[in-house]
């Protein structure tokens, strides 16, 4: 054996002798007990009572929800915006930064602070919020 080979073999021999002297290796760690499956998160379902529904061409659809306290605007691009009711307003007005929705009989519109205004129509399948039952 050459001196270079012996020099390279010494660390290997030292490691093997230490391993042999070390006795039995520690037992492998016990696998962790499987955790019980977590309860599924409550689905965010669209189950709120809609008291009025409006269609606003080129903007989306608006539902009046939570006893008229909020208007939910589902925009045609997929975004959803919640407009809060302005308490005591006549005609009823729902607003959020940059958006305003007014529903007064046949006058129904969605407007933006930029000046864009969209005429909306009430859907026939849901009663208007100001309509009293017969």
Secondary structure as UniProt FT lines:
FT   HELIX           3..21
FT   STRAND          50..56
FT   TURN            57..59
FT   STRAND          60..65
FT   TURN            66..69
FT   STRAND          70..75
FT   TURN            76..77
FT   STRAND          80..85
FT   TURN            87..88
FT   STRAND          92..96
FT   TURN            97..98
FT   STRAND          99..104
FT   TURN            105..106
FT   STRAND          107..112
FT   TURN            113..114
FT   STRAND          117..119
FT   STRAND          121..122
FT   TURN            124..125
FT   TURN            129..130
//
